[in-house]
Amino acid sequence: MDNVSAIRMFTLSGINETVNYRIAIFSLTLLYYSVILFVNIALIAIIAFDENLHEPMYILLASFCINGLYGSVGFYPKFLLDLLSSSQEISYEACLLQAYVMYSFACCDLSILAVMAYDRYLAICRPLHYHSFMTKRRLSLLVCFSWLMPFSIFSVSILLTSTKKLCGSNIQKLYCVNWLIVKLVCPDNDTLSNSIVSYATICLYVLHGFFIMWTYMHLIKTCARSKEDRLKFMQTCVPHLISLLTFMFVMLFDLMYMRFGSSTLPQSLQNFMAIIFLLIPPVMNPLIYGFKLTKIRHRILVLSCKFF
């Protein structure tokens, strides 16, 4: 066990530049986190309690919102506590757990988007076979796939990291990321296995991206044939496409910055870049789907009339 890290605490130094604005940032963050919880839980509840919404597209949307809550819980409570604390420390085990949550949250999003694209492809391009293909059993398998695959991959990644001896404890970020933990590994430790798993994971999710592009090429080609198909595309595919483009933009931005970004940028700007994927998708996705999908919008209006 000599190669196991003796470091038991990490310091998250990314928050240091916010010392003069902590109360304001805490208030805004708490408000924003409350909005994330409300819109996602509301949409999940609407889908769960309305039997008319127990269709594959809406069940996948509920899974999307659950993942948004999962990723938000992995970051916001700890960040809020750090804003009120004089020292921003996190235990070794909690740091690995947070890194696991951050990575698996992001990749779960892409897996769910891929399953959603497959669902829309079947619904629009193969409508006569849709119900025979998208059975409850197959839907359950696809939902399990979209969750279990990222969880399994990053369990291996975090397990490999946990066996390395670290020679540093300072993480220049607001939260723990596996890549930054690996950078703290002592020079005499081999990190080749971590690199192999990382690049294999990137290749796997690039394939997810190509699959989604392939489905949309067929969707656009099919929908161009008739006005009815174009209307169906606008109602059910545009929200998914907006979510996909937003996700790809923020994740590519974060990955490129983390790997190749300049450390000379102001810390506040670095912090914003680091959490953009935790700011936009968890709120934007339920709002877009809530207002764009006719059944959900109608259900929201009915509930609003009852309460107000």
C-alpha positions in Angstrom: 0.0 0.0 0.0 3.0 2.3 -0.3 1.6 3.8 -3.5 -1.6 5.0 -1.9 -1.7 8.7 -1.3 -0.9 10.0 2.2 -2.7 13.3 1.5 -6.1 13.3 3.2 -7.2 16.9 2.5 -7.3 19.2 -0.5 -7.5 22.9 -0.7 -9.8 24.4 -3.4 -8.0 27.7 -4.1 -10.3 28.8 -6.9 -12.6 30.6 -4.5 -9.9 32.9 -3.1 -10.6 35.8 -5.5 -14.3 36.1 -4.4 -13.5 36.9 -0.8 -14.8 40.5 -1.1 -18.1 39.4 -2.7 -18.9 36.2 -0.8 -22.3 37.3 0.7 -23.6 38.6 -2.7 -22.3 35.4 -4.5 -23.8 33.2 -1.8 -27.2 34.9 -2.1 -27.3 34.7 -5.9 -26.0 31.1 -5.9 -28.6 30.0 -3.3 -31.3 31.6 -5.4 -30.1 30.0 -8.6 -29.7 26.6 -6.9 -33.3 26.9 -5.6 -34.5 27.6 -9.2 -32.6 24.5 -10.5 -34.3 22.4 -7.8 -37.7 23.8 -8.5 -37.8 23.6 -12.3 -36.3 20.1 -12.4 -38.4 18.6 -9.5 -41.5 20.3 -11.0 -41.0 18.7 -14.4 -40.2 15.3 -12.9 -43.4 15.5 -10.8 -45.5 16.5 -13.7 -44.3 13.6 -15.8 -44.6 11.1 -12.9 -48.1 12.0 -11.9 -49.6 12.5 -15.4 -50.3 9.1 -17.1 -50.7 10.8 -20.4 -47.0 11.7 -20.2 -45.8 8.1 -19.6 -44.3 7.9 -23.1 -40.6 7.3 -24.0 -39.9 10.9 -24.9 -41.2 12.2 -21.5 -39.6 9.4 -19.5 -36.2 10.3 -21.1 -36.9 13.9 -20.3 -37.5 13.0 -16.6 -34.2 11.1 -16.6 -32.6 14.2 -18.0 -33.9 16.3 -15.2 -32.9 13.7 -12.6 -29.4 13.9 -14.0 -29.5 17.7 -13.7 -30.4 17.4 -10.0 -27.6 14.8 -9.5 -24.9 17.1 -11.0 -26.2 20.2 -9.2 -26.2 18.4 -5.8 -22.6 17.4 -6.5 -21.5 21.0 -6.7 -23.8 23.7 -5.2 -24.1 22.6 -1.6 -20.3 22.3 -1.2 -19.8 25.6 -3.0 -22.3 27.4 -0.7 -20.6 26.0 2.4 -17.2 27.2 1.0 -18.5 30.7 0.6 -19.4 30.8 4.3 -16.2 29.2 5.4 -12.8 30.7 6.1 -11.0 27.7 4.6 -12.1 25.9 1.5 -10.9 22.3 2.2 -12.3 19.0 1.1 -11.4 15.5 2.3 -9.5 13.2 0.0 -12.5 10.8 -0.2 -15.0 13.6 -0.8 -12.8 15.1 -3.5 -12.8 11.8 -5.4 -16.5 11.5 -5.0 -17.1 15.0 -6.3 -14.8 14.4 -9.2 -16.8 11.2 -9.9 -20.1 13.1 -9.8 -18.9 15.9 -12.1 -17.7 13.5 -14.8 -20.5 11.0 -14.6 -23.1 13.9 -14.7 -21.7 15.3 -17.9 -21.4 12.0 -19.6 -24.9 10.9 -18.5 -26.2 14.0 -20.1 -24.6 13.0 -23.4 -25.8 9.4 -23.1 -29.4 10.5 -22.5 -29.2 12.9 -25.4 -28.0 10.0 -27.6 -31.0 7.9 -26.5 -33.3 10.8 -27.1 -32.0 11.2 -30.6 -32.6 7.5 -31.2 -36.2 7.9 -29.9 -36.9 10.8 -32.2 -35.3 9.0 -35.1 -37.7 6.1 -34.6 -40.7 8.3 -34.1 -40.2 10.4 -37.2 -38.2 8.2 -39.6 -39.8 4.8 -38.7 -43.2 5.7 -37.3 -44.9 2.4 -38.3 -42.3 0.5 -36.3 -41.9 2.9 -33.4 -44.1 1.1 -30.8 -42.6 -2.3 -31.7 -39.1 -1.0 -31.3 -39.6 1.3 -28.4 -41.2 -1.1 -25.9 -41.1 -0.6 -22.2 -38.4 -3.2 -21.9 -36.2 -1.6 -24.5 -36.8 1.8 -23.0 -35.8 0.5 -19.6 -32.6 -1.0 -21.0 -31.8 2.3 -22.8 -32.3 4.4 -19.7 -30.1 1.9 -17.7 -27.5 2.1 -20.4 -27.4 5.9 -20.3 -26.8 5.8 -16.5 -24.8 2.7 -15.9 -22.2 3.1 -18.6 -20.9 6.5 -17.4 -21.0 5.3 -13.8 -19.0 2.2 -14.6 -16.4 4.0 -16.7 -15.7 6.7 -14.1 -15.7 4.1 -11.3 -12.6 2.6 -13.0 -11.1 6.1 -13.6 -11.5 7.2 -10.0 -10.3 3.8 -8.7 -7.1 4.2 -10.7 -6.6 7.7 -9.3 -7.2 6.5 -5.8 -4.2 4.1 -6.0 -1.7 6.9 -6.9 0.5 8.7 -4.4 0.1 12.5 -4.5 2.7 15.1 -4.0 0.4 18.1 -3.8 -2.9 19.1 -2.3 -3.8 22.4 -4.0 -6.6 22.3 -6.6 -6.9 25.5 -8.6 -10.7 25.2 -9.1 -14.0 25.6 -7.3 -14.5 21.8 -7.3 -12.6 18.6 -7.6 -11.8 17.2 -11.1 -10.1 13.9 -11.7 -7.7 15.4 -14.3 -6.4 18.0 -11.8 -6.0 15.3 -9.1 -4.0 13.2 -11.5 -1.7 16.3 -12.1 -0.9 16.1 -8.4 0.5 12.6 -8.7 4.1 12.2 -7.7 6.6 12.0 -10.7 7.6 8.5 -9.8 4.0 7.2 -10.2 2.9 5.9 -13.6 -0.3 7.7 -14.9 -0.4 5.8 -18.2 -3.4 3.8 -17.1 -5.3 7.0 -16.3 -4.4 8.5 -19.7 -5.6 5.4 -21.5 -8.9 5.4 -19.7 -9.4 9.1 -20.3 -8.7 8.9 -24.0 -10.8 5.8 -24.4 -13.7 7.6 -22.7 -13.3 10.6 -24.9 -13.4 8.4 -28.0 -16.5 6.6 -26.7 -18.4 9.9 -26.2 -17.1 11.3 -29.5 -18.9 8.2 -31.0 -22.0 9.3 -29.1 -21.7 12.6 -30.8 -21.3 11.1 -34.3 -24.4 8.9 -33.6 -26.5 11.9 -32.7 -25.3 13.7 -35.9 -26.2 10.7 -38.0 -29.7 10.5 -36.5 -30.2 14.3 -37.2 -29.1 14.0 -40.7 -31.8 11.4 -41.3 -34.4 13.4 -39.3 -33.8 16.6 -41.3 -33.9 14.6 -44.6 -37.2 12.9 -43.6 -38.8 16.1 -42.2 -38.1 18.1 -45.4 -40.6 15.9 -47.3 -43.8 17.1 -45.7 -45.3 19.9 -43.7 -46.6 17.5 -41.0 -43.1 16.0 -40.4 -41.6 19.5 -40.3 -44.1 20.5 -37.6 -43.3 17.3 -35.6 -39.6 18.1 -35.9 -40.1 21.7 -34.7 -42.2 20.5 -31.7 -40.2 17.6 -30.5 -36.7 17.8 -31.9 -35.8 21.5 -31.6 -35.7 21.4 -27.8 -33.5 18.3 -28.0 -31.3 20.0 -30.6 -30.9 23.2 -28.5 -30.0 21.0 -25.4 -27.5 19.1 -27.5 -25.8 22.2 -28.9 -25.7 23.9 -25.5 -24.2 20.8 -23.9 -21.6 20.3 -26.6 -20.6 24.0 -26.5 -20.2 24.2 -22.7 -18.5 20.8 -22.4 -16.0 21.4 -25.2 -15.4 24.9 -23.8 -14.7 23.5 -20.3 -12.5 20.6 -21.6 -10.4 22.8 -23.9 -9.9 25.4 -21.2 -9.0 22.8 -18.5 -6.4 21.2 -20.8 -5.1 24.2 -22.7 -6.4 27.4 -21.0 -4.2 30.1 -19.8 -3.6 30.5 -16.1 -3.0 34.3 -16.6 -6.7 35.0 -16.9 -8.4 36.6 -13.9 -9.5 34.0 -11.3 -13.1 35.2 -11.4 -13.2 34.5 -15.2 -11.6 31.1 -14.7 -14.2 30.3 -12.1 -17.1 31.3 -14.5 -15.6 29.1 -17.3 -15.3 26.2 -14.9 -18.9 26.2 -13.8 -20.7 27.1 -17.0 -21.8 23.5 -17.6 -23.3 23.6 -14.1 -25.1 26.9 -14.7 -26.8 26.7 -18.1 -28.0 23.1 -18.8 -29.7 22.3 -15.4 -32.0 25.3 -15.8 -32.3 25.7 -19.5 -33.2 22.1 -20.3 -36.4 21.9 -18.2 -37.4 25.4 -19.2 -37.0 24.7 -23.0 -38.8 21.4 -22.8 -41.5 22.8 -20.5 -42.4 25.6 -22.9 -41.8 23.9 -26.2 -43.4 20.5 -25.7 -47.2 20.9 -26.1 -48.3 18.3 -23.6 -46.1 19.6 -20.8 -46.9 23.2 -21.6 -50.6 22.4 -21.4 -50.2 20.5 -18.1 -48.2 23.5 -16.6 -51.0 25.9 -17.7 -53.7 23.7 -16.1 -51.8 23.4 -12.8 -51.1 27.2 -12.8 -54.8 27.9 -13.3 -55.7 25.6 -10.4 -53.2 27.3 -8.0 -53.6 30.9 -9.1 
